[in-house]
């Protein structure tokens, strides 16, 4: 079985991807930590809101 020019196209694509990644600056440890803390805070807020909605729905169901 022959693959035609797929191998060459894959190589070109990989080179292009590597060149694009080469130009990107790596994220520093401080900014990475700050982003993680921000994401965690957002998740905590979402969980708190969900728990409040669940409690409100439970209270509404018991009142009937």
SERO-4910 file (N, C-alpha, C, O; in steps of 0.05 Angstrom, whole numbers):
BEGIN
 pado doro    nc1    nc2    nc3   cac1   cac2   cac3    cc1    cc2    cc3    oc1    oc2    oc3
  Unk    A     17    -24      0      0      0      0     18     25      0     37     27     14
  Unk    A     10     43    -16     25     69    -16      8     90     -3    -16     90     -4
  Unk    A     22    109      9      8    130     23      7    156      6     -4    176     15
  Unk    A     18    155    -17     19    179    -34     36    200    -21     58    194    -10
  Unk    A     27    224    -21     44    246    -10     36    253     19     43    274     29
  Unk    A     20    235     32     11    241     59     34    244     78     33    261     96
  Unk    A     54    228     75     77    229     93     91    256     91     98    268    112
  Unk    A     95    266     67    107    292     63     90    314     74    100    334     86
  Unk    A     64    312     70     46    332     81     46    332    111     45    353    124
  Unk    A     47    309    123     49    307    153     74    319    163     74    332    184
  Unk    A     96    314    149    122    326    157    121    356    156    130    370    174
  Unk    A    110    367    134    107    396    131     90    408    153     96    429    165
  Unk    A     68    394    159     50    403    180     64    403    208     60    422    223
  Unk    A     79    382    213     94    380    238    115    402    241    119    413    262
  Unk    A    128    408    219    148    429    219    135    456    224    146    473    239
  Unk    A    113    461    212     98    486    215     89    489    245     91    510    256
  Unk    A     79    467    256     70    467    284     94    472    303     91    487    322
  Unk    A    116    460    297    140    463    314    150    492    313    159    503    333
  Unk    A    149    504    289    158    531    286    140    550    301    149    570    313
  Unk    A    114    545    301     95    562    315     99    560    345     98    579    360
  Unk    A    105    535    355    109    531    383    135    543    392    138    551    416
  Unk    A    154    545    375    181    555    381    179    585    388    194    594    406
  Unk    A    161    599    375    159    628    380    143    635    405    145    658    414
  Unk    A    128    616    415    112    622    439    130    623    464    147    606    468
  Unk    A    126    643    481    140    643    506    127    624    525    103    621    526
  Unk    A    144    611    541    133    592    561    121    607    584    129    629    590
  Unk    A    101    596    595     87    608    618    105    606    643    114    584    649
  Unk    A    108    628    657    125    627    680    110    613    703     86    610    702
  Unk    A    125    604    722    113    590    745     94    608    760     74    599    770
  Unk    A    101    633    762     84    652    777     57    656    763     36    656    776
  Unk    A     58    660    737     33    664    723     17    638    721     -8    639    722
  Unk    A     30    616    720     16    590    720      2    586    747    -21    578    747
  Unk    A     15    592    768      3    590    795    -20    609    798    -41    602    809
  Unk    A    -17    633    788    -39    653    790    -63    644    774    -86    647    783
  Unk    A    -58    633    750    -80    623    734    -94    600    747   -119    598    747
  Unk    A    -79    582    760    -91    559    774   -108    569    797   -130    558    802
  Unk    A    -99    589    812   -114    599    834   -139    613    825   -161    610    837
  Unk    A   -138    627    802   -161    640    791   -182    619    782   -205    622    787
  Unk    A   -172    598    769   -190    577    760   -204    563    784   -227    557    783
  Unk    A   -188    559    805   -199    546    829   -220    563    842   -241    553    851
  Unk    A   -216    589    842   -235    608    854   -261    607    838   -283    607    849
  Unk    A   -259    607    812   -282    606    794   -298    580    799   -323    580    801
  Unk    A   -284    558    802   -297    532    807   -311    532    834   -333    522    836
  Unk    A   -299    544    854   -311    545    880   -337    561    879   -357    554    891
  Unk    A   -337    583    864   -361    600    861   -383    584    847   -406    586    855
  Unk    A   -376    569    827   -395    553    812   -408    532    831   -432    528    830
  Unk    A   -391    519    847   -400    498    865   -419    511    886   -439    499    893
  Unk    A   -411    534    896   -428    547    916   -455    554    905   -476    550    918
  Unk    A   -455    565    880   -481    572    867   -498    547    863   -522    548    867
  Unk    A   -486    525    855   -500    501    850   -512    490    875   -535    481    876
  Unk    A   -497    491    897   -507    481    923   -531    498    932   -550    488    943
  Unk    A   -529    525    928   -551    543    936   -576    537    920   -598    536    931
  Unk    A   -573    532    894   -596    525    877   -608    498    886   -633    495    887
  Unk    A   -591    479    893   -601    453    903   -616    456    929   -637    444    933
  Unk    A   -605    473    947   -618    477    973   -645    491    969   -664    485    982
  Unk    A   -646    511    951   -671    525    945   -692    506    933   -715    508    940
  Unk    A   -683    489    916   -701    470    903   -711    450    925   -735    442    924
  Unk    A   -694    442    943   -702    423    964   -722    436    983   -741    423    992
  Unk    A   -718    462    989   -736    476   1007   -763    480    994   -784    478   1007
  Unk    A   -763    485    968   -788    490    953   -804    464    952   -828    464    953
  Unk    A   -790    441    949   -803    416    947   -815    407    974   -836    393    974
  Unk    A   -803    414    996   -813    406   1023   -837    423   1031   -853    414   1048
  Unk    A   -840    447   1020   -862    464   1027   -889    455   1016   -910    465   1025
  Unk    A   -890    437    998   -915    428    986   -931    410   1003   -953    401    996
***
